[in-house]
């Protein structure tokens, strides 16, 4: 079972949408978190170490994760999806982008 972690800013729109979309994908266990202090589920070292692959929505988020959790990323692949914070939770276009970009990596 591959552990997949989706990360965005506040864990309210993009990463929870991704978690819902991929929670029934075969062979993966998914969670989501956010980098902001007021995120619904704040990213912590335990989540980073749990993950096999971390999908971030923006390049700046990858940089923050590398700066905060560099040592914990030893065996973790971090993939930037380049999805801007311009979508609402479960937006159909966001779902399409996530399926296209994440699906390509999971296949």
C-alpha positions as a printed Julia matrix, in Angstrom:
107×3 Matrix{Float64}:
   0.0    0.0     0.0
   1.46   3.35   -1.07
   0.89   6.31    1.26
  -0.07   9.5    -0.6
  -0.21  12.89    1.09
  -1.81  15.93   -0.56
  -0.69  19.34    0.7
  -1.99  22.84    0.03
  -2.04  26.06    2.01
  -4.89  25.69    4.49
  -6.2   22.19    3.75
  -9.64  23.53    2.89
  -9.99  23.35   -0.9
  -7.37  21.7    -3.09
  -5.82  19.02   -0.88
  -9.11  17.8     0.66
 -10.6   17.61   -2.83
  -7.65  15.45   -3.89
  -8.01  13.27   -0.8
 -11.66  12.6    -1.6
 -10.95  11.93   -5.29
  -8.22   9.37   -4.62
  -9.33   7.72   -1.37
 -10.78   4.75   -3.25
  -7.9    4.45   -5.74
  -6.53   0.9    -5.61
  -3.25   0.39   -3.8
  -3.09   3.76   -2.08
  -3.9    5.2     1.31
  -4.41   8.98    1.22
  -4.42  11.9     3.63
  -4.28  15.67    3.24
  -2.79  18.55    5.19
  -1.99  22.23    4.94
   1.08  24.36    5.55
  -0.61  27.31    7.26
  -0.77  27.43   11.04
  -4.56  27.63   10.85
  -4.87  24.72    8.4
  -7.69  22.28    9.1
  -5.04  19.54    9.37
  -1.6   21.15    9.8
   1.33  19.35    8.19
   3.64  17.79   10.75
   6.68  15.51   10.82
   4.57  12.42   11.5
   2.54  12.94    8.31
   5.67  13.63    6.26
   7.31  10.44    7.52
   4.11   8.45    6.88
   4.06   9.49    3.2
   5.71   7.74    0.28
   4.68  10.53   -2.09
   3.69  14.09   -1.22
   1.77  16.07   -3.82
   1.98  19.84   -3.34
  -0.1   22.29   -5.3
   2.55  25.02   -5.79
   6.35  25.2    -6.05
   6.51  27.51   -3.01
   4.9   24.74   -0.94
   7.62  22.29   -1.99
  10.26  24.81   -0.87
   8.54  25.25    2.52
   8.31  21.5     3.06
  11.98  21.06    2.15
  12.96  23.85    4.57
  10.8   22.59    7.46
  11.08  18.82    7.05
  14.24  18.24    5.01
  15.58  15.38    7.16
  12.21  13.62    7.18
  12.03  13.69    3.36
  14.85  11.2     2.89
  12.69   8.5     1.27
   9.75  10.69    0.23
   9.05  11.85   -3.31
   7.63  15.4    -3.48
   5.68  16.21   -6.66
   4.48  19.71   -7.55
   1.16  19.75   -9.4
   1.22  23.47  -10.31
  -2.42  24.02   -9.39
  -3.12  27.62   -8.28
  -5.28  28.57   -5.33
  -8.15  29.7    -7.55
 -10.6   26.84   -7.07
 -13.32  26.11   -4.56
 -13.63  22.78   -2.74
 -14.71  20.02   -5.18
 -14.74  22.42   -8.15
 -15.26  20.28  -11.29
 -12.26  21.86  -13.09
 -10.06  21.23  -10.02
 -11.18  17.61  -10.05
 -10.25  17.29  -13.73
  -6.79  18.78  -13.13
  -6.14  16.52  -10.16
  -7.24  13.38  -12.0
  -5.03  14.29  -14.95
  -1.91  15.27  -13.01
  -2.04  12.84  -10.09
  -3.33   9.97  -12.19
  -0.31  10.26  -14.48
   2.04   9.79  -11.51
   0.08   6.96   -9.87
  -0.19   4.88  -13.04
